[in-house]
Amino acid sequence: MPSASDAIPEILIREADPEDAAAILAYIDEVAGETDFLGFGRGEFDLDLEKETKYLEEQRDSNNSVYLLAMMDGEIAGTLSYTGGRRARTRHTGELGITVRRRYWGQGIGSLLMESLIAWARSSGVVTKLDLLVRTDNERAIQLYERMGFEREGRIRHAVHIDGVYHDALCMGLILDQ
């Protein structure tokens, strides 16, 4: 019989509040050093506490943008940001970014964040398409996105340059109103 210490911690998915800004910035700095699959490295994320707080307020107050946190044991285990278009012609779509802290990889956090985003988008009354960019060599992420129904829509050559090496990116999208 499993003991209480063997229990799997509960994962809570919730919208970020402006009060989460400091914790999010610390989290981002940490995950930026854990993988080269992000569009920024450690120390390259250029938001300070004031700007991050304002960004979270804007996300919270928007009907076509959201910032989700995956919480485990009281700490941020993953994040998902989705920013919708600002103009009338592009309000229905936007781009997402997702991160998971390395020690939580393989525990389903990315899937939970994506499922939460899709449910939020379907209920938003505004968002009908989700877009993302992913490096072509990030096979685990591509598999996740395809499991969620995203389709490959194109390829951007030399999208990212890291340590003298260029990497291509896939454009992927999920149309929600079909």
Disulfide bonds with the S-S distance in Angstrom:
none
